[in-house]
């Protein structure tokens, strides 16, 4: 079992061990025991916040990634054992520090690339913590293999790049043991974060798909943890993602973060669609920010592509080695135009498709032969397996064929470089390339085009080496796949579908024949963007949004619910609390004039139920409440009056408001009245044909015709398409009916048109006015409902005490169903809790009636004796 780590290293002092704080004190021991953790291993110590409040004010951020930004080398000196460590300057996690500010302390949590012997782990952990502020997570090799090469690379990575395991050869079938290893490693990472976190002060920033369930473990331990997550890979469409057997677990885990970042809107849109379709969690856009309401918490969405480290690139451009390599390449490719590709050797980078397109270019444009060279740098594959071997074999075979067909002495059309290059060597190729080709079939971001643009800007020394006039604007050309994350930000690039070999070949030709001024214009446009949106800008922007997303943590009341990876935190405003049945029953018993207003759909019955008529339990409860002479009970619904009359025919004393309050009937024997008089419904002739048009084009939608309203319902339609059509219909109707005395409202899976001023608040106001005319001021008011249409009733009863419609000592209970933004001050979780609450009120009425009858009987006996 994974060791349970300390929530704060200050706790170690009780054991006499040295401690680590932000002052840099020493940590003597770091837990390294690991094992397989069941996904349902539920800790009993879930609490609402930190146990050790921090007294340190300096801002600190804990950055968590699969790998630490370090390089490790064995010491080779005679008689000396151990390791040498240094920063990995190419690591994004290290580079993003530039955007966090000098006053922000950064702690890193992650794995080392090298395997450390268990006997050395404690000393290595101590060294890394003291020297680099890095906390290593030591994962046993077998567990790491299942985690990284198994679940990450066989399941998540292919799926996120749109490759389904349709056969055992394509990624393999889902393996539950690999999933358990993934969860176990995420739990180990969580324990490492807990060793150093000061939860009231620190920010935690988790990176990439390797650690997608980590937010759940951290949120479970510290309900108010300030947590951001950034996904560096694509997020697939819901049709692809929903094939993953653990799809809900991963979505719920991500929703335990406060801020989730994506490179592009497409990736974010796919994630939001998955949340809507699989979890029923919808999003809203407000003042430029996208957020999901999740159990009272707002999970913010950040869309911003990562940038490159400008200073690092410029420093390499200034190296003498770079200048020398550029001169060498200049001479090697003298008189020829260089097209450049830089890709990892994997199935998604489209290297073979690029070679085929280049082959077609040479076939269809003989004048390019001998003049154009494609230099393809193929970085070693990060993964392993049969698919990597196949792509290597295809790439070598294609390159060899092209060179055999179109090559000649002194000219190889394709220069394939499959060995590791120094960074300065790669930079040199960027500098001399006339065009960069990035034709991946799917890639999360890909910073190759950004690096190319900056390198083409060059330096004074490189201009001199290449005999360029420094006063002449620089130029560059890009051909990029439309399926990579950086594509939307490069508006001057030639975008291509990499699967269409003809179009890629045409794009290569176009890039070669573009005029010099246009090349300069495109380069200038790209350079301005890339230089201003570097990695520091990206990190700074993310941290600012994370701070904004966590701003309300302190004032929220939080508690956790759920088991295992189904855990989530409920966060509520301090004034918004759960309605206690004991509290409301106590208030009910001591009051004499009660007004009770309740919604029907979603409150007395589930809206999604096939039969929404009230059951015998609900009818029995309502009759008990109505028989109490101290009560005035109203059911207010959006349904037609004929339906409500049929359903509640046995409730003689029940008041009913139909069609959102347009029709009102105080009891079974009274006639129906309208709350708004003199209505002309000519506007229905305008609305119905428009709704009919949207019904015909939206499968599963239908029109509900009421006397006072028309409703377009898309509850049975595809949720995304239905929502999209509803927005269009809303805009359409609002423009057509702008000068008509009607209101157009969107509700839960519906768009409704009704007369202006008609809402459920009319019923509440009418009820209170009637009681006031009878000189009866309610001292108990209960109003309960589940959606936006009840907000008008809540507003009326909350303001009633101020205008004298209620007793000065009145108890007012405005209650909504579920935790969500509302004018109500109370909530109940679901229909079962509502019925239990009403049953308590009904039982109280019966008890009081029984006591009254007993008292009356006793008095009558005394009178008879007299």
N, C-alpha and C positions, 0 to 999 in steps of 0.2 A: 504494500500500500504506500502511496505517496506520502511523504512526511508532511505533517501539518505545520506550517511555518508560522512565525510570529507576525502579528499585525503591524508591529512597529519595533524596530531594533532596540528602542528604549526599554522594551519589556525584558530584554536580556540581562539588564542590570540586576534583576532579582536573583539571577543565578551566579552572580559574581563575574560575568564575562564582560570584557570591554565592549563599548557600544559605538555605533556609528550615528552621527547626526549630521546636519548640514555644515557643522563646523569642521567636519573631516576627521572625526575620531575613528579609531581603529575597530574593525570587526574581526573577531578572532575565528568565528566558526560560521560556515555556510552549509546548510543542509544539502546533501547530494543524493539521498536515497530515492530511488524511483521504482515504479512498477505500473501495472495496468490498473486503471481506475474505471469502475463501472460508471456509465453516464448518469445513473440514478443514485450515485453515492451522495446522499444529501447531508450536509453538515447541520448540526443543531444550533450553530452559533450565528445564524442569520440575524442581524440586528439592524437598527435604524441608522447607524452612523459610526463614527470612530469611537474607540474606547480610550484613546490617549490623545487628548486635545493638544494641538501643536502650539508652541509659544514662539515659533520662529517665523519671521515675517517675510524673508526673502522668497521670491517666487521660484518654484522648482517644477520641472517637468520630467516625467519618467517616460522614456521612449522605449517601446517594446517591439522588437522585430525578431524574425526567425534567426538571424545571424547578427552577432555583435559587429560593429564597424572596426574590426581589428584584424591584423595579420599576426600569425604565430609561427615561430621557427624554433626548432630544437637548438639548444646551445651545443656547439661543437667543440668548445675549448677542452683541452685535456684536463681530466679530473673534475670538470664542472658539469653538473646536471641541471636540468630545468629547461625553461623556455624563455625566449625573447619575444616581446610583444611590441607592436607599433600600430599606429592608426592606419586604417585603410582609407586613403584619400579618395578612392573611387566610390566609397559607400554613400548612398543617398542619406542614410541616417546620420552620418557625420556631417555631411554638407548642409543639411537643413538647420544646423546650429546657427548658421550665419543670420538666419531670419528671426531668431528668438531673443536677441538682445544680450548685451554683456552682463546684465543684472539677473539673468535667468540661469539657474543651476540645472544642468542636464545629467540625468542618470540613465544609463543604458541597461536594458535587460535582454538577453538573447543567448544563443548558442555560439560556440566556437566552431570554426570549420574543421579544426583538427581534433582528433580524439585524444582526450587526456586520461591517463591512467588513474584509476580511483585513488591510488596512494598519493597522487600529486594534486588532486582536485582542491583540497583545502588550501594548500599554499598558493595555487594558481588563483583561486577565488579571492584570497586576501590581497595578492599583488594587483589584480585587476581592479579591485575596489579602491585600493589606496592610490594607485597610479593613474587609472583611467576613469574612475567612477563607473565601472562596468560590473554588473552582476551576472555571472555566467550561469546558465541553466545546463547542467550536465545530464544528458539523456543517454541511457544505455544504448549501445549500438543496435541491438535487435529492435528495441522499441522505436528508436529514431528511424530505422529503415522502414518499419511499418507506417510510421507517421509521415515521413517525407516522401520516400520513394513509393510508398504504398498509397495511402489515402490522398495526400496532396497531389502527387504526380500522376496517379492512375485514375483518380476519380474527379477531384475538384478542378485541377488544371485543364484536362481535356474538356470537361463539361463547360467550364467558363469560356472556353474557346470554341464552343459549339460542336464538339465531337461527342456523339452518343455512343455508349458501349453496345452497339447493335450485335456484336459478336465477341467471343472471348479474346480475339486478336486486337480488338479496338478498345483498349483500356481495361478489359476484363469486367466481370460482373461485380456487383456490390458485395463487399466483404465486411461483415459486421465486426470482425476482429480488427480490421484496419481502422474502422470508425472508432472503436474503443481506444485504440492506440492514439488516435488524433485527440480524443477527449482527454486522455491521460497526460499527454504532453502539454496541452493547453492548461491543465490543472497545475502541472509543475511550474509553468511560466507564471501562473497566478500566485503560487506560493512565493516565488522569487520577488514579484512585485510587492507582496505583502510584507516582505522582510525590510523593505526600505521606504515604504510609503508613509507619508503623514496625510491621512485621507481628508482632513479638513482643509488642507492648503494645496496639496500637490495636484497637478494635472497629469493625466496618463494618456499617452498617444500610442495606440496599437496599430501596427502596419501589416496589411496584406492577408491573403486568404489562408495562410498557415495558422492563423490565430483567431479564427472567426468566432469560436465559442468562449474565448477568454473574457469578453465583457460580462458574460453571465456569472462567472466565478468571482470577478471583482465586484460586481453590483450586489451579489449575494452577501459578500463579506462586508462591504461598505455601501449602504444604500444610497449615500449621497456622493459617491466617488465622482470626480470630474473627468469624464472619460470620452476620448475621441477615437475614431477608427477610420483609417483610410485604406480603400481597396485599390491596389495598383494594377490589377488585372481587369479584363472586361467583366461585366455582369450580364449573363445571357438573358434572352427573352423568357417570358414565363413558360412558353411551350417547351423550351429546353430545360429550364431550371426545375420545373415541376416533376421531371423524371427522377430526380434525386430522392432516394428513400428517406433521407434525413432533412428534407427541405424545410419543414417547419421549425425543427430544432435550430438550424442555422439562422433562419430569419429572426426568430425570437431572441437568439443570442445577440445578433447585431443590434436589435432594437433596445438592448440594455445599455448601449452607448448613448451619449448625449448628442454627439455629432458624427455623422457618417459621410465620408468624403469619396467622391468619384471623379475620374478624369473628364468625363463628358456627360452631357445631358442624356444621351442615349443609355449609358450605363445606369444612371440614376433613374431614368424613366422605367427601365426594366425592373429595377429593384422595387420601385413604388408599385408597379403593376403586380409583382409577385406578392407584396404585402397586402394589396387590395384583394386579389383573387384567392389567396390561400389563408390569410389570417383575418380578412374583413377589415383591415386597418386602412383607412383612406387618408389622403394628404390634403393640405391646404397651402396655398401660396399667399403670403401676406407681407406687403411692403418689401418685396424682392426676396424674401426668404421662404424656403419650402420646409414644411414641418409635418410630422405625423403625430397625432394625438394617441398616445399609448398608455392606457391606465393612468391618466392624469398627468403623465410626463409628455413634454414636447420633444420629440427626437428630430433634430434639425438635419437637413441635407445640404452638403457643400459640393458645389460643382466647380472644380478648378484644376486644370492640368498642371502637373509638376513641371518645373523648369530645370535648367542646367546650372552648374556652378561656373559662373562667368570668370571669376578670378583664377580658378584652377586651369581653365582652358587657356586663358591669356598667359598665365605663367608658363605653360607648356609650349605655347607658340613662341615665347621668347627664348626658349632653350637653344643652345648652340647645336645640340643633337638634332633638333627639329629642323633647323636651318640647313644642316648638312644633308639630312634625309630628303628634304624638299629639292635641294640641288641635284641629288642623285636621281630622284624620280623625274625631275625636269629633263635631265639628259636622256634617261631611259625611254621616255615617251615623247621625245622631241618630234614635233610635226604631226602628232596624233592627238585626237580628242579623247579624253578619259571620262567614261561613265563609271560611277562607283556604287557598289552595293556593300553594305556592312550588316551582316545578320548572324544570329546564332544558328547553328546547324540543328534546326528542329523542324517538325512537319508544318508549323504554322507560319514560318517566315517566307514561304513562297520562293525559295531560291531557284528551284527547278523551273517554276513557271516564268521567272524572270529570264532565265537562260533560254527558254523556248521562245520568248518574245524577242530577245536579242537575235536569236537565230533567224526569226522571221524578218527582222529589220534588215539583216544582211542579205537575205534571200530576195526581198522585194526592192531593196535599194543597193544595187551593185556598186554605186559610187561611194558607198560608205566603207566598203571593204578596203582594208589597208590603212584607213584613216581613223577608224573608231575602235577603241579598246574598252572592253568591260572588265574592270578589276572587281572581283568578288572576294571580299574578305569573309571567310566562314569561321566564326568563333567556335571553339569547342562546345559541344552540346552540354547543357546543364542536366538534362535527364539521361535516361538510358533505356535500352529495350530494342525490340525488333523494328519499331517504326523509325527510330533514329538511324539504325543500320541501313534501312531501305532508302531513306532520304539521302544519306551519304553516297550510297551506291548509285542512285539515280543522278545525283549532282555530278559526280565524277564522270559518269558515262556520257552525260549530255555535254559537259565542257570538253571532253576529249573528242566527241563527234564534231562539234563546232570547229574546233581547232584543226581537225583533219580535213574538213570540207572547205573551210574558208581561209585557213592559215597558209603561210608561205615562209620561206626562210627570212628570219628577222621579224616576223609578225605572227603573234598568237592573238586571235580576236578576244579570247577569254583568258584572263590571268586569275587563276583560282588559288587563293592563299588560305590554307586550312591549318596553319600553325599559329600559335599564340604570338601576338605582336605586342611590343611595348606601346604604351599610350602615345608617345611622341611619334611613333611610326604611323599609327593610324591617323593622327592629326596631319601628318605630312601628305597622306593620300587625300584627305579632305581638301587640303590647300590646292592641290594640282588638278582636282576633278572639276570638269566643266558642269557636270550634272550628277546629282545623287538620286539613286533609285531605291525606294523603300516600298516593296510590294508584298508585304506580309498579308496573308489571307485573314489573319485575326491577331491583333496585338493590343494589349492594354493601353500603352502610351507610345513607347518607342521615341527615344531622345536623339536618335541618329540625325534626323533632319536639323534639329536645333544646333547640334555640335557642328555640323557641316556649314551652316549659315555663319556661325561665329568665326569658324576657321577661314572661310572665304573673305571675311572682312580683313583678315591678315594683320600684319604689323609693318612698320617701316622697313625693318631688316628683310622680311620676306618679300616685300615689294621690290626691294633692291635685288634680291636673289633671282626673282622671276622677271626682272627688267620691266616692272610695271610703273606707270606714272602715278605717284601718290595722289595727285590732284584729280585723277579720273575716278568717278564713282565705281565702287566694287560691283560685281555681278555674280549671280548664282542661279541655278535652275534646280527645281525639285519635281520629281515624279513620285507621288505618294499614293498608297492604297487608301481607298475610302473606308477601309475597315480597321484603321489604326487610330488610337486615341488622339494623336497630335494633329490629325488631318483637319478637324474643324478650325484649328487656330492658325493654319497656314493657308490663308485665302489666296495667296499668289501662286500656290503650287498647282501642278497639273494632276488632278485627281483621277484615279483609274480603278476599274474593277480588275483585280489581279487575275481573276479566273478567265477574263476575256483577253486572250493572248494577242488578238489582232489590235485591240484598243491600246494595250500596253506598248506594242511595237510602234503604233502611230504616235503615242505620247513621247516615246524616245526620239522619234524623228522630229516631232514638233519642238522638243526641247533643244535640239541641235540647230534648228533653223530660226529660232526666235531672234528678233533684232537685238542689237546690243543695248539700246535705250530701254527696251522692255525688260531685258534681263536685269539691268541696273535698278529699274523701278521695283520689280518683284523682290530683288534682294534687299533693297532699302526698307521696304514694307515689312519683310520678315525680320530683318535685323532689329528694327525698332521694337517689335513685339518680343522677340526672344531675349533681348538685353534688358528689357524692363520687367519681364515676367520670369525671372530666374528662380532658382530653388529657394533663395532667401525670401523673395516676395511670396512664394507659395506657402512656405512654413509660417511666415508672419501672419498672412491672411487666415490660415487655418487656425492658428492659436487665438487670434482675435475673435473668430467665430465661435471657438470652443468656450472662451470666456463669456461671450454673450449667451451661449446656450446654457451655461451653468449658473447664470446670474441669480436665478430664483431658488437655487438649492437650499439656501440657508433658511428661507422663510416657509418652505414646504414641509408638511408632515409626511413622512415616508414610512412604509412598512412593506415587507416582502411577502409574496404568496407564491404557491406552486412548488413542485418538487423537481429535482434534477435540472435538466435543461429547459424545463417549462417554467422555471423561476422568473418572476418579474416583480418590479417594484411599483406599488401604488403611491402616487405623489398627489397630495391634495393641499389646497389653500387652507390655512389654519381656520378660517371661518366656515369652511365647507366640510361637514362631518357626517358620518353615518348616523341614520336615525335609529335611536334606541327604542325598541318596542316597549321596554319597561317605562321609559321616560314619557312616551306619548300616551300610553295607557294611563299612567298616573295623572297626567294633565287632563285626559279625557274624563276621568272619574270625578274630578273636582270642578268641572264646568257644567253649565246648564243650558247654554244656547250655542249649538254647534252647527257650523257650515262645513260640509264635506264635498269637495269637487274632485272627480277623478276621471282621467282619460281612460279609454277602453283599449284600443289597439296598442300592444306593447306594454300595457300596464296590467290589464286583467287577463290578457291572452297574448300569445306570441303572434307577431305579424306574419311570420313565415309559415305558420301552421296551415294545413289544408282546410281544416274546419275551425273558423275563428269565432263560432258562436260560444256564448258563456256556458260553462259546465254547471252541474247541479251544486257544486261546492260554492262557486262564485255567486250564484243566485241565492243560495241559502244565507251567505254572509250579508249580501245586500239587503235582504228582507229583514234580517235581525237588526241591522243598522236603521232601516227605514221605520221599523215598528217603535223605535225609541222616540218618544215625543219631543225630546230635547234636540233631535237631529233634523237637519235639512240636507238631503243627499242628492247630488246631481252627478250623472254620468255625461261627460261631454266627449263627443266623437266626431270624426269627419265623415262617418257613414250616413246613408240616407235615412230619413225618419221612418220609412216603411220597414226597413230592416231592424232598426232599433226597437220599434213598436212590437214587432213579432218576437224578438229575442227577450224583451223584458216585460212581456204581458202579465207575468205573475207577480211583478213588483209594483203593487198598487200605489205606494207612496213615493216612488222613485221619480225624481225630476230628470229630464233628459234634454240635452242640447245636441241637435243633429247638424250635420254639415258645417262643423266648426263654429256652431253658435248662431247660424242664420235662422234655424228653427228652434223653438224652445217650448217645452211642455212641463209645467210644474209637478204634475202627477198623472196617474193613469186616466182619470176621469176628465181632465181638462182638455181643451182644444189646443192644437198647435198654433203658436204665434210666431211672427217674424220679428227679429230684433232690428232689422233695417227695413223701413217701409218705402213704398213707391219705386221699386226696382223694375227696370226694363232690361230684359235679357237679350236684346237684339245682337249684342256682341258675340253671342254663341255662334251666330251664322258666319262670323269672321274666323272665330277660333277653331271650330270643329274641322273645316277642310284642311287647315294647317296641321293640326294634330293628326289627322288621318294620313297626311303625306308622310309624316315621321313614323307613324305606325306601320305603314307599308314597307318602309325601308329599314325598320329595326325589328328583327325577328324576336318574338317573345314579349313585345310591348302591346299595350291595349289602352283604349280610352274608357274612362268611367264617367258616365253622364249623371249629374245630379241636378236637382231643381235650381240650385243657386250657383253651381260651379261645373267646370269641366276639368278632368284630371287625366293627364297622360302618365301611365304607370309603366315603368321598365324593370320591375322587380325580377321578372323571369328572363330578361335579356342578358346578353354578355355584359358583365359589369363595366368593362372599359368602354366598349362601344356605346352602351346605354348611357353612361355618364357623359361621353362626348356628344351624343345626340341631344341629351337633355340640355347641355350648355348652348348648343346651337338653337334648339327650340326656344329656350328662354330668351335669347337675344332676338330671335325672329319675332316672338310674340310681344316683347317689350317695345320693339320698334313699330309694329303694326298697331298696337293698342295704346300708344303714347298719349293720345288725347281722349281716351275712353275712361269712364268711371269704374275701372277695375284694377285689381292688383294681380301681378304675376309672380308666383312664389315657387321656389324649388324646395322640395322636401326630401325625405328618405325614399329614394328610388321613384320620385314622381315630380311632375311639374303641374302646378294647379293655377287656374284662372278663376277668380271669384270677385264679387263686388267689393269695392273699396270699403275699408272699415270693418269688414266681417272677420272676426277672429274669436278664439275661445275666451278672450278677456271680456267680451260682451256678456257672456253668461255669468261670469264671476261678478261683474259690476252690477248686472241686473238683479242677481240674487241678494247681494248686500244692500242694494237700494230698496228692494222689496221688504227685507227684514227691518230696515231702518224706518220705513213708513209705518210699519206695525209696532214701532217703538221697541224693537228687539235688537239689541246690539250683540252680535256674536262675541263670546269670550273664548271660543275655540274654533280655529279655521285650519282645515287640512286640505291641501291641494297637491295632487300627485300626477305625474305624467312622464313620458319617456322621450319626447322629441321637441323640436323647436316650436311647434304649434302651442305647446303648454307655457312657453315663456311669457306670453301675454297674460295668462291667468296668474302666473307667479308675480308679475309686475303689479297687477291690480291688488292682490291681497297683501303684498309687501308694503304698498303705499296706503292701504285702507286705514290703518291706525292713525296716520297723520291727518286725514281728512274727516275723521270723526265717524267713520262707518263701522268701527269696531269698539268694543269695550276697552277702556284704558288699560285693563289688566289682561287683555286677550292673549292667548297662546297661539302663535301663528307657525304652521308647519308647511313650508313649501319644499316639496321633495321630488327629486328627479330619479330616474332609473339608470343606474350605472354612474361611473365617475367621468364627468365631462364638464366643460365650461357651461355654466348655467346661472340664472338669477336665483335659483333655489339655494337654500342654505343647508339642505340635507339631501342625502341620497340613500337608496337601497339598491342592492346588487342586481336582483332579478325578480321575476314574477312570483317565485316561491316565497321570497322574503316579504313581498307586498301582501300576498294572501295571508301569510302568518301574522303580519301586523294588523290587517283588517279583522282576522279571526280574534285577535286579542281585544280589539275594540268591541266586536260583537259580543264576545263573552262578558266583557265588562257591562255592557248594556243589559244583558240578561240577568247578571247578578244584581244590578241595581233594581231591575224590575222585580226580581224575586224578593229582595229586601223590602221593597215598597209594598208588595202584596201581603207579605207576612205582617208588616206593621199595620196595614189597613185591617187585616183580619183580627189582630189583637185589639185594635181600637173598637171594632164592632162588637166583640165579646164583652168588653167593659160596658159599652152602652146598653147591651141587652140585659146585663145584670142590674144596671141602675133602673 
